[in-house]
Amino acid sequence: MSQALMRATSVIRGDLHTAPTFSADGTEAYWSNQGARIMMVRLVNGQWSAPSEVSFSLAMTDYRDPFIAPGGQRMYFLSKGQ
């Protein structure tokens, strides 16, 4: 595992969260927190960005358990619609 991926754990904070899933090139990490939101960080110039919330649709009320498919072209997750 690269040093950059190992350092990702320093920006994924909180007591309860899912295991992170990484983009195929290792420059993005996604996870869900206890607030039922998917969070993400990006690797820029060797440093991870601050976590930010990912939003897919205003009609969905929560997102959980993100998983990036092996080809890196799709992300799957659980959600509740309104």
DSSP file (Angstrom, degrees, kcal/mol; ACC not computed):
  #  RESIDUE AA STRUCTURE BP1 BP2  ACC     N-H-->O    O-->H-N    N-H-->O    O-->H-N    TCO  KAPPA ALPHA  PHI   PSI    X-CA   Y-CA   Z-CA
    1    1 A M              0   0    0      0, 0.0     5,-0.0     0, 0.0     0, 0.0   0.000 360.0 360.0 360.0 138.5    0.0    0.0    0.0
    2    2 A S     >  -     0   0    0      1,-0.1     4,-2.0     4,-0.0     5,-0.2  -0.270 360.0-116.7 -71.2 159.0    1.3    3.4   -0.9
    3    3 A Q  H  > S+     0   0    0      1,-0.2     4,-2.1     2,-0.2     5,-0.1   0.866 115.5  57.0 -60.8 -37.1    2.3    6.0    1.8
    4    4 A A  H  > S+     0   0    0      1,-0.2     4,-0.8     2,-0.2    -1,-0.2   0.915 107.5  46.8 -63.2 -43.0   -0.5    8.3    0.5
    5    5 A L  H >4 S+     0   0    0      1,-0.2     3,-0.7     2,-0.2     4,-0.5   0.895 110.9  52.0 -66.6 -38.7   -3.1    5.7    1.0
    6    6 A M  H >< S+     0   0    0     -4,-2.0     3,-0.9     1,-0.2    -1,-0.2   0.870 107.1  53.5 -64.7 -35.3   -1.9    4.9    4.5
    7    7 A R  H >< S+     0   0    0     -4,-2.1     3,-1.8     1,-0.2     4,-0.4   0.663  87.8  81.8 -73.6 -14.8   -2.0    8.6    5.3
    8    8 A A  G XX S+     0   0    0     -4,-0.8     3,-1.7    -3,-0.7     4,-1.0   0.827  79.4  67.7 -59.0 -30.7   -5.7    8.8    4.3
    9    9 A T  G <4 S+     0   0    0     -3,-0.9    -1,-0.3    -4,-0.5    -2,-0.2   0.741  88.5  65.9 -63.8 -20.1   -6.6    7.4    7.7
   10   10 A S  G <4 S+     0   0    0     -3,-1.8    -1,-0.3     1,-0.2    -2,-0.2   0.707 106.9  40.0 -74.7 -18.1   -5.5   10.6    9.3
   11   11 A V  T <4 S+     0   0    0     -3,-1.7     2,-1.1    -4,-0.4    -1,-0.2   0.555  94.7  85.7-105.5 -10.6   -8.2   12.6    7.5
   12   12 A I     <  +     0   0    0     -4,-1.0     2,-0.2    -3,-0.0    -1,-0.1  -0.790  68.8 175.7 -90.8  99.8  -11.0   10.0    8.0
   13   13 A R        +     0   0    0     -2,-1.1     2,-0.1     3,-0.0     3,-0.1  -0.604  20.0  73.1-109.4 163.3  -12.2   10.9   11.4
   14   14 A G  S    S-     0   0    0     -2,-0.2     3,-0.1     1,-0.1    -2,-0.0  -0.154  71.8-102.0 114.1 154.1  -15.0    9.9   13.7
   15   15 A D  S    S+     0   0    0      1,-0.2     2,-0.6    -2,-0.1    -1,-0.1   0.869 106.4  42.1 -75.5 -37.1  -15.7    6.9   15.9
   16   16 A L  S    S+     0   0    0     -3,-0.1    18,-0.9     2,-0.0     2,-0.3  -0.940  73.1 123.3-120.2 115.6  -18.2    5.3   13.5
   17   17 A H  B     -A   33   0A   0     -2,-0.6    16,-0.2    16,-0.2     2,-0.1  -0.976  54.4-101.4-159.0 160.8  -17.7    5.1    9.8
   18   18 A T        -     0   0    0     14,-2.2     3,-0.1    -2,-0.3    16,-0.0  -0.322  52.1 -83.7 -77.6 167.0  -17.5    2.5    7.0
   19   19 A A        -     0   0    0      1,-0.1    13,-0.2    12,-0.1    -1,-0.1  -0.484  56.0-106.5 -65.4 141.3  -14.2    1.3    5.6
   20   20 A P        -     0   0    0      0, 0.0     2,-0.4     0, 0.0    11,-0.2  -0.376  25.4-149.8 -71.2 150.9  -13.0    3.7    2.9
   21   21 A T  E     -B   30   0B   0      9,-2.7     9,-2.5    -3,-0.1     2,-0.3  -0.968  15.5-145.8-117.0 139.4  -13.2    2.8   -0.8
   22   22 A F  E     -B   29   0B   0     -2,-0.4     7,-0.2     7,-0.2    46,-0.1  -0.795  15.2-111.4-111.5 146.7  -10.6    4.2   -3.1
   23   23 A S    >   -     0   0    0      5,-2.4     3,-1.7    -2,-0.3     5,-0.1  -0.257  42.2-101.4 -63.4 161.0  -10.7    5.3   -6.7
   24   24 A A  T 3  S+     0   0    0      1,-0.3    -1,-0.1    48,-0.2    48,-0.1   0.833 124.7  46.1 -57.3 -34.9   -8.8    3.2   -9.2
   25   25 A D  T 3  S-     0   0    0     47,-0.1    -1,-0.3     1,-0.0    -2,-0.0   0.470 110.6-121.9 -89.5  -0.4   -5.9    5.7   -9.3
   26   26 A G  S <  S+     0   0    0     -3,-1.7    -2,-0.1     2,-0.2     3,-0.0   0.611  82.5 111.7  76.5  12.2   -5.8    6.0   -5.5
   27   27 A T  S    S+     0   0    0      1,-0.1    16,-2.9    15,-0.1     2,-0.4   0.470  71.2  48.9 -99.6  -2.1   -6.4    9.8   -5.5
   28   28 A E  E     - C   0  42B   0     14,-0.2    -5,-2.4    -5,-0.1     2,-0.4  -0.998  61.1-168.4-136.0 141.6   -9.9    9.8   -4.0
   29   29 A A  E     -BC  22  41B   0     12,-2.0    12,-1.8    -2,-0.4     2,-0.3  -0.991   5.9-170.5-128.6 139.2  -11.3    8.0   -0.9
   30   30 A Y  E     +BC  21  40B   0     -9,-2.5    -9,-2.7    -2,-0.4     2,-0.3  -0.957  13.8 153.6-128.5 145.3  -15.0    7.7    0.0
   31   31 A W  E     - C   0  39B   0      8,-1.8     8,-3.5    -2,-0.3     2,-0.4  -0.964  35.8-117.5-158.4 164.0  -16.7    6.5    3.2
   32   32 A S  E     - C   0  38B   0     -2,-0.3   -14,-2.2     6,-0.3     6,-0.2  -0.897  25.3-150.1-111.4 145.5  -20.0    7.0    5.0
   33   33 A N  B >   -A   17   0A   0      4,-2.1     3,-1.6    -2,-0.4     4,-0.3  -0.408  37.2 -90.6-102.9-179.5  -20.2    8.5    8.5
   34   34 A Q  T 3  S+     0   0    0    -18,-0.9   -17,-0.1     1,-0.3   -20,-0.0   0.637 121.0  69.1 -69.5 -12.2  -22.7    7.9   11.3
   35   35 A G  T 3  S-     0   0    0      2,-0.2    -1,-0.3    27,-0.0     3,-0.1   0.272 116.0-111.8 -86.0  11.2  -24.7   10.8    9.9
   36   36 A A  S <  S+     0   0    0     -3,-1.6    27,-2.5     1,-0.2     2,-0.4   0.885  77.2 126.3  60.3  42.6  -25.6    8.6    6.9
   37   37 A R        -     0   0    0     -4,-0.3    -4,-2.1    25,-0.2     2,-0.5  -0.963  61.1-124.5-127.0 146.5  -23.6   10.8    4.5
   38   38 A I  E     -CD  32  54B   0     16,-0.5    16,-3.1    -2,-0.4     2,-0.3  -0.808  30.4-166.8 -90.6 128.6  -20.9    9.9    2.1
   39   39 A M  E     -CD  31  53B   0     -8,-3.5    -8,-1.8    -2,-0.5     2,-0.3  -0.747   3.9-169.5-110.3 158.9  -17.7   11.8    2.6
   40   40 A M  E     -CD  30  52B   0     12,-2.2    12,-2.1    -2,-0.3     2,-0.3  -0.994  12.1-165.7-148.7 154.7  -14.7   12.1    0.3
   41   41 A V  E     -C   29   0B   0    -12,-1.8   -12,-2.0    -2,-0.3     2,-0.4  -0.961  13.2-146.1-133.6 154.7  -11.1   13.4    0.2
   42   42 A R  E     -C   28   0B   0     -2,-0.3     7,-2.5   -14,-0.2     2,-0.7  -0.946  15.2-128.6-121.6 143.6   -8.8   14.0   -2.7
   43   43 A L  E     +E   48   0C   0    -16,-2.9     2,-0.5    -2,-0.4     5,-0.2  -0.827  33.5 174.5 -91.3 116.2   -5.0   13.6   -2.9
   44   44 A V  E >   -E   47   0C   0      3,-3.1     3,-1.8    -2,-0.7    -2,-0.0  -0.985  67.5 -17.4-128.2 120.8   -3.5   16.8   -4.3
   45   45 A N  T 3  S-     0   0    0     -2,-0.5    -1,-0.1     1,-0.3     3,-0.1   0.862 128.6 -51.6  52.4  40.4    0.3   17.2   -4.4
   46   46 A G  T 3  S+     0   0    0      1,-0.2     2,-0.4    -3,-0.0    -1,-0.3   0.486 120.8 100.2  81.5   2.3    0.8   14.4   -2.0
   47   47 A Q  E <  S-E   44   0C   0     -3,-1.8    -3,-3.1    -5,-0.0     2,-0.3  -0.954  70.6-123.8-123.9 141.0   -1.6   15.8    0.6
   48   48 A W  E     -E   43   0C   0     -2,-0.4    -5,-0.2    -5,-0.2   -20,-0.1  -0.638  28.5-126.8 -81.4 138.4   -5.2   14.7    1.4
   49   49 A S        -     0   0    0     -7,-2.5    -1,-0.1    -2,-0.3     3,-0.1  -0.179  37.7 -81.8 -70.9 171.3   -7.8   17.5    1.2
   50   50 A A        -     0   0    0      1,-0.1    -8,-0.2    -9,-0.1    -1,-0.1  -0.501  59.9 -92.9 -69.5 146.8  -10.2   18.2    4.0
   51   51 A P        -     0   0    0      0, 0.0     2,-0.3     0, 0.0   -10,-0.2  -0.330  47.4-174.1 -62.3 142.6  -13.2   15.9    4.0
   52   52 A S  E     -D   40   0B   0    -12,-2.1   -12,-2.2    -3,-0.1     2,-0.2  -0.973  26.6-106.5-136.5 154.1  -16.3   17.1    2.1
   53   53 A E  E     -D   39   0B   0     -2,-0.3     2,-0.4   -14,-0.2   -14,-0.2  -0.568  27.0-139.7 -81.0 140.9  -19.8   15.7    1.8
   54   54 A V  E     -D   38   0B   0    -16,-3.1   -16,-0.5    -2,-0.2     2,-0.4  -0.846  16.1-166.0 -99.2 134.5  -20.8   14.1   -1.5
   55   55 A S        +     0   0    0     -2,-0.4     3,-0.1     1,-0.1   -18,-0.0  -0.986  17.5 170.3-124.2 130.0  -24.3   14.8   -2.8
   56   56 A F        -     0   0    0     -2,-0.4     2,-0.3     1,-0.4    -1,-0.1   0.741  69.5  -3.3-105.2 -32.6  -26.0   12.8   -5.6
   57   57 A S    >   -     0   0    0      3,-0.1     3,-1.0     1,-0.1    -1,-0.4  -0.968  50.6-134.0-162.3 141.8  -29.6   14.0   -5.5
   58   58 A L  T 3  S+     0   0    0     -2,-0.3    -1,-0.1     1,-0.2     0, 0.0   0.697 106.3  64.3 -70.2 -18.2  -31.8   16.4   -3.4
   59   59 A A  T 3  S+     0   0    0     22,-0.1    23,-2.1    -3,-0.0     2,-0.4   0.589  86.6  83.9 -82.3 -10.6  -34.4   13.6   -3.4
   60   60 A M  E <   -F   81   0D   0     -3,-1.0    21,-0.3    21,-0.2    -3,-0.1  -0.783  58.0-166.5 -97.2 137.0  -32.2   11.2   -1.4
   61   61 A T  E     +     0   0D   0     19,-3.5     2,-0.3    -2,-0.4    20,-0.1   0.731  68.0   9.2 -97.0 -23.8  -32.2   11.5    2.3
   62   62 A D  E     -F   80   0D   0     18,-0.8    18,-1.2   -25,-0.0     2,-0.4  -0.996  55.7-155.3-153.7 156.4  -29.2    9.4    3.2
   63   63 A Y  E     +F   79   0D   0    -27,-2.5     2,-0.3    -2,-0.3    16,-0.2  -0.977  19.8 175.5-129.5 141.0  -26.3    7.6    1.6
   64   64 A R  E     +F   78   0D   0     14,-2.5    14,-2.6    -2,-0.4   -26,-0.1  -0.979  47.5  12.1-145.2 157.1  -24.4    4.6    3.1
   65   65 A D  E     -     0   0D   0     -2,-0.3    -1,-0.1    12,-0.2   -27,-0.1   0.866  66.4-157.0  50.8  60.2  -21.7    2.1    2.3
   66   66 A P  E     -     0   0D   0      0, 0.0     2,-0.3     0, 0.0    11,-0.2  -0.342  13.0-178.1 -66.2 148.4  -20.0    3.4   -0.8
   67   67 A F  E     -F   76   0D   0      9,-2.2     9,-3.1   -36,-0.1     2,-0.5  -0.942  18.2-146.0-148.4 123.9  -18.2    0.9   -3.0
   68   68 A I  E     -F   75   0D   0     -2,-0.3     7,-0.2     7,-0.2   -46,-0.1  -0.811  29.1-118.5 -92.4 127.5  -16.2    1.7   -6.2
   69   69 A A    >   -     0   0    0      5,-2.6     3,-2.4    -2,-0.5     5,-0.2  -0.235  29.3-105.2 -61.4 152.4  -16.4   -1.1   -8.7
   70   70 A P  T 3  S+     0   0    0      0, 0.0    -1,-0.1     0, 0.0    -2,-0.0   0.798 120.3  56.7 -52.8 -33.6  -13.1   -2.7   -9.7
   71   71 A G  T 3  S-     0   0    0      1,-0.1    -2,-0.1     3,-0.0   -47,-0.0   0.640 104.9-130.7 -74.5 -12.4  -13.0   -0.9  -13.1
   72   72 A G  S <  S+     0   0    0     -3,-2.4   -48,-0.2     2,-0.2   -47,-0.1   0.512  80.8 104.3  79.2   4.9  -13.3    2.5  -11.3
   73   73 A Q  S    S+     0   0    0      1,-0.1     2,-0.4   -50,-0.1    -1,-0.1   0.644  76.4  41.4 -93.9 -15.4  -16.1    3.7  -13.5
   74   74 A R        -     0   0    0     -5,-0.2    -5,-2.6     2,-0.0     2,-0.4  -0.977  58.3-155.4-137.2 146.5  -19.0    3.3  -11.1
   75   75 A M  E     -F   68   0D   0     -2,-0.4     2,-0.3    -7,-0.2    -7,-0.2  -0.975  13.8-162.2-116.4 134.8  -19.8    3.9   -7.4
   76   76 A Y  E     +F   67   0D   0     -9,-3.1    -9,-2.2    -2,-0.4     2,-0.3  -0.872  18.9 155.9-111.8 148.9  -22.5    1.9   -5.7
   77   77 A F  E     -     0   0D   0     -2,-0.3     2,-0.3   -11,-0.2   -12,-0.2  -0.977  39.9-106.1-161.6 164.1  -24.1    2.8   -2.4
   78   78 A L  E     +F   64   0D   0    -14,-2.6   -14,-2.5    -2,-0.3     2,-0.3  -0.743  43.6 165.6 -93.6 146.4  -27.3    2.4   -0.4
   79   79 A S  E     -F   63   0D   0     -2,-0.3     2,-0.5   -16,-0.2   -16,-0.2  -0.987  33.1-132.1-154.7 163.6  -29.8    5.3   -0.1
   80   80 A K  E     -F   62   0D   0    -18,-1.2   -19,-3.5    -2,-0.3   -18,-0.8  -0.988  23.2-152.4-117.5 127.8  -33.3    6.3    1.0
   81   81 A G  E      F   60   0D   0     -2,-0.5   -21,-0.2   -21,-0.3   -22,-0.1  -0.523 360.0 360.0 -90.1 164.8  -35.3    8.4   -1.4
   82   82 A Q              0   0    0    -23,-2.1   -22,-0.1    -2,-0.2    -1,-0.1   0.449 360.0 360.0 -89.6 360.0  -38.1   10.7   -0.2
